[in-house]
Amino acid sequence: MGDRGLFAVPQVWAPMAEQDRALEPGWLLSPAGRPYLDSILHKNQRRVFGLLERPALPPALAVPIVTYKLFLAGRSGVGKTALVAWLGGTPVPPAHHETLGIEATTLFWPAKPRASGRPVLFQLQFWDCGDGALRKFEHLLPACKEEADAALFLFSFTDRASFEDLPALMGRVLGPGDRDLVRMVVGTKFDLAPHTAVTEGDVRAFEGTWGLRVLRAGGTPGAGGAWAGLARVAPVLDALVEGLWRRDQVTAGVTPGDTPT
């Protein structure tokens, strides 16, 4: 799928043993995480937070808040807006409408570092910009990348062209000054199996060539209520905060491993 060239970076999403993870996967859905899970729910549904709102926790459970900005990039129609809605537990748009400018959405996700008994509340700011607007207005891409911690490159499992465009997409978005930006790849509409145009073999070949793990996201909310919805999105959100937190720990010299240069 192309030459890694200028935008090659040391591997961040390398497969790792369970004991090497910086965060405890699945902690939020465990009994120990229940008080923190309750803080992001309202009437057993995911709570939508306003710009200045934060989850309310009693003083005894107060935790540090770590904020990350994540920029979503992908061809029109791959499901950038739907991904943010799916992760946030809000209704997924029933039909595709091109995002005309920049939409910023804040999600909170508590997690527990392995090296500490104290959880961390991650504030994830997702910046979604329509592909058409991004190509038309030159100032939008720098605005999306300004102070960003990660770039999420999206493709749809039902659109092979969007998968094959990933190297070109990364080339358009990334520049020489973006080497500290954590790269992540998300395949959307993974649950629409009968319409899959990208195979598991394709995904494994991409991961091996680019050293980037491909996360899989659904295209529909599914059944089962808020708890089932959380169980579906938890692996993706855990993986996102794991990559970002691990980068920070490596940069600080706390966790051994590679870090972008």
N, C-alpha and C positions, 0 to 999 in steps of 0.2 A: 504493500500500500504506500509505496513512496519512500523517499530518503528522509531520515530524521534531520539531517543537516543542522542548520543554525539553531534549531529549537530543541535539540536533544538535551536532556537533563539527566542527572543521576536518578535511578529508579526510586520513586516515592511509594508507589502502590505495590511493592514486591510482596508476594505471598509470605506470610509470617506465621510462625508457630503461635499457638494460643498464649504461651507464657511470655512471648515477645511483644504482645499488644500493649500499648500505652494506656488504653481504657478497657474497662470490663464490658465486653459485648453483652447486650441484653439486660444490663443492670437495671434500667428504668422499669422494665416489666417484671422485675423480681420483687418479693415482699419488701426488701430493704429500700427499694426505690419508690415504693407506693406513695409516701408523703410528697415526694417531688413530682411524681406523675399527677397527683391530684391538683398540684399548683398550675398545671397547664390545661386542666379540664374545667368545663362548666356544665353542670347538669349532665355529666357523663359524656359530654361531647368535647372535642378540641376547642379550646378558647381562642378567639381571634383577638389579638392584642393591638391596641392603638399605638400610635407613634411613640408616645411617652410612657406607655404602660409596661409593667413587668409582672411576672408571677409573684403572688403574695405568699411569703413563707413566714412562719413564726420565728422569732429571734433565735431560738435554739437550733433552728435548721438553716439559718442564714448561710449562704455560700457565695463565693466570688462569681462574678459575671464576666465571661470572656466573649468579646464580640468579633465576629468574622464577616467580611463582605465577600459574597460569591457572585461572580458574573456568569450568566448563562448565555452560551453561544450555540447557534444551530440554524439550519435552514428553516425557512418558513414552513410551518405545518408539522414539525417533528414533535411538538408538544411541550415547549418551554413553559408556557403559562399553565398548562394542565399539570406539569410536573410539580410546580410550586403549590398548586391547589391540592394535589394528591398528598404531598408531604405534609401540608398544613391541615389536612382533614376537612377542607372546605369543598363545596360542590365543584366538580370538574366541568368546565364549559362544555355544553353538549355539541357545539359546532365550532369549527375553526374560524377565528377572527384575528387578522393580523394585528399585533400590538403596534400601535402607532408611534409610540415614543418609548420612554423608560418607565417601567413599573417596579417599584421597590416593595418587597414584602418581608416582614420580620417574623421569624419563627423562633421559639425557645425550645431547647432540648437539653435536659439535665443528663449528665453522665458522670461516672466515677473513675478517676485515675487509679491505676493499680498501685502506684507508689504512695498514695495518700488515702487516709480514711475519710477525707472530706470531698464530697461531690463538687462538681463545677456546673454552673448554669451557662450553657452556650447560647448566645444570641446570634442567630444566623440571619444575615441581611441578604436576601436574594434579589439581584438586579437582573430583570428580564427586559431585553430590548428587541423590538421587532427587527427581523433581518433586513426588510426593505428599508426601514428608517436608518438602520446602521450603515447601509451602503450609500444612502442618499445624503446623509448629514455627517460630515467628517468629524464633527466635534463630539458625537455620541460615544464612539469607541474609547477615546481617552477618558471621558467622564465615567464610563463603566469600569474602566481598569484603574482609575485613580484610587489609591489606597486599598485596592482589592487584595484579598488573601488567596483566592482561588478562582480559576476559570473552569467552568463545567462545560464540556463539549458534548452536545447532544446529537443522537441519531435515533431514528425510529426502527424498531425491528420489522416494521411493515413496509419500510421504504429503503431498499438497498442502496439507492443513489445517495441518500443521506449518510449511510455508513461509509461508502467509498469516498465521500467528500471530506471525511474527517481530517486527513493530512493537509488538504488545501485549506480547510477551515482553521486549523491550528496555525497554519502559515499566515493567514490573513489577520488573525487576532493577535498573535504573539510577536514581539519584537525583541531586539537584543537587550532591552532594559527590563524584560519580564522574567528573568531567570529565577527570581524568588517567588514567583507565582506558582502555587500548587496546581498541577493539572489533574483533572478528573474527567472521566468519560462516563456518560450515562446513556443507556439504551432504554428508550421509552416503549410503551405498548407491548411489553414483554408477555403480557397475559393474553394477547390476541394470537394464540398459537396457530390457528388455521391459516392465518394471513402472514405468517412469518416469512420474511425474505432474506433474513440474515441467520446463518446457522451457528451452532455452538463451535464448529470448527473454524468458522470465520472469526468469531470472537477470540478464540484461543490464539489464532495466528496473529491477530492484531495485538493482543496483550504481549505475546512473545517478541514481536518486532519493536513495539514502542515502549515496553516496560510500564504500561499503564493498565491498571485494573479497570474492567468494564463493570459498572454497577447496573443492575436491572431494575426498572421501575414499571409498575403496572399502568394501564391506560384507563382503568375503570375503578371506582371505589370498592366494588364488591359488596358482599353481604356480610352480616354478622355484627353490625353496630360499631361503636367507637373502639372497643377493645380489639376486635378483629382488624380494624383499620390500622390501629397502632402496631399490631403485630406485623402487618405487611410493610409499613414504612420504617419500622425501627431498624432493620438491617442496613437500609440505605442511609438513614440519618446517623446511625452509629459509625458507619464507614466514613462519612463526610467529616464528622468531628474527630474521628481517629486520625485521619490523614493530616488535618490542620493542627491538632494538638501535638501530634508526633513531630511535625515540622518545627513547631515552637520549642519542643523539648530538645530536639537535636541541635537547633540553633543555639540554645542556652547551654549546651554541653551536658544535659542531664541524661539523655538517652543516646546510646551509641547507634550509629547508622549514617546513611548518606543524607545529605541535605543539598538543595539546589545551590548552585554557585553562580 
